[in-house]
Amino acid sequence: MSRRFCCRISSLSLLAAALGCESFEGRFPADSSVPMTAQAVAEAALLTENSWEPIPLKLRTGAEILSLEIVEDTIYAIDSTATAHAIDLAKGTHRWVLNLGRMPTRPVAVGSDHVVFLAKSHMTVATRGSGTPTLRKDLEFTPSSDAALTFDTLYAGAWGNGTKLRSVSITDGWQGWFFGTDAPVTSGPIAAGAGADRMVYFTSEDGRVIALPPRPASAAPPAEVNWETKTLGRNSADLTCDDLHVYVASEDHALYALTRSAGTIAWKWLEANCPLHDAPVVAGETVYQPFEGTLAAIDRTTGVEKYRYCGAERFLTRIGQRDFLKLLEGDVAVVDAATGAELAVVRSPLFAFLPSNPAGAALVFSDGRDIYSLR
């Protein structure tokens, strides 16, 4: 994510105008104006109730929460003892708990039947449903990117002995075929589709975007790519996809929407006027692209910008007709999903961890001790 801040200098309105955003003035309430309870946060964020009772994780385990992320229907929390907690997003109940032994250094990779946690070059594989560990393995390479997971194979960029996309069997740890590149693979690949349409998509920092058949690690390297295209700049942001497109945020100032089947350019969004370093998020019919302290909401079919919000770091979730955005100062903004008009800004120390939840229907967060979900 971008670490660049829109500085709140005395001439705030001039800064906002220069960025094509609304004025900052009057948006941030004093800390004392929001009592620090989940109920008060819900009221301030225009929400009505808890999705489920807050989870007092530290009270149960004695360990602080160090990370929180949402993948599909599951919340994955990592605590200070390097223990992973898989929590049902809809119900707030624990599915399983697994001590990893080592603190993960990459986000969890989730496949149809398994999850994989990477701690530098160490891999822990567990079943997705029960958290039963099935493999712990030291890899012969250090991943240079986040990982993608298919039924039986993990894919990740690799440092050392050239730059490449590597394949690893999650069954026995076999480190199989690789696809060599002329530049590092630091953008996380994605595996998407079903049957004959399933592909592994990845990009390298020289601008190449490639779709490969998802071959098992034990198979021979792909004889040819499904398709390949090239952007005009370096690509380091993670890829994102939906049922229509693969989205590539490039340092050539463009967000590309490439057709999943052929890699042709469906549209390009060019309104950032700066290099794009952060991955977009797709929710419903909208693509949310962060850039230099601003978030643009773009129609995923046409590439037409719907709105932009200055001071936002990333998209969090959509509940009804409202978008929830994480601001650079750690607050949460509530905006109209169609126009971007600001409806509320909420400040609370409960917002220590705010995972993105593109599936929507709930705002999930943690103060490092408890986990909350509001709707």
Secondary structure as UniProt FT lines:
FT   HELIX           12..18
FT   TURN            19..20
FT   TURN            25..26
FT   HELIX           31..33
FT   HELIX           38..44
FT   TURN            45..46
FT   HELIX           57..61
FT   STRAND          65..71
FT   TURN            72..73
FT   STRAND          74..79
FT   TURN            80..81
FT   STRAND          83..88
FT   TURN            89..91
FT   STRAND          94..99
FT   STRAND          109..110
FT   STRAND          114..119
FT   TURN            120..121
FT   STRAND          122..127
FT   TURN            128..130
FT   STRAND          133..138
FT   STRAND          148..149
FT   STRAND          153..158
FT   STRAND          163..169
FT   TURN            170..172
FT   STRAND          175..181
FT   STRAND          190..192
FT   HELIX           195..197
FT   STRAND          199..203
FT   TURN            205..206
FT   STRAND          208..212
FT   TURN            217..218
FT   STRAND          227..230
FT   STRAND          240..241
FT   STRAND          245..249
FT   TURN            251..252
FT   STRAND          255..259
FT   TURN            260..262
FT   STRAND          265..269
FT   STRAND          281..283
FT   TURN            284..285
FT   STRAND          286..291
FT   TURN            292..293
FT   STRAND          294..299
FT   TURN            300..302
FT   STRAND          305..310
FT   STRAND          312..319
FT   TURN            320..321
FT   STRAND          322..327
FT   TURN            328..329
FT   STRAND          332..336
FT   TURN            337..339
FT   STRAND          342..346
FT   TURN            349..352
FT   TURN            358..359
FT   STRAND          363..366
FT   STRAND          371..374
//
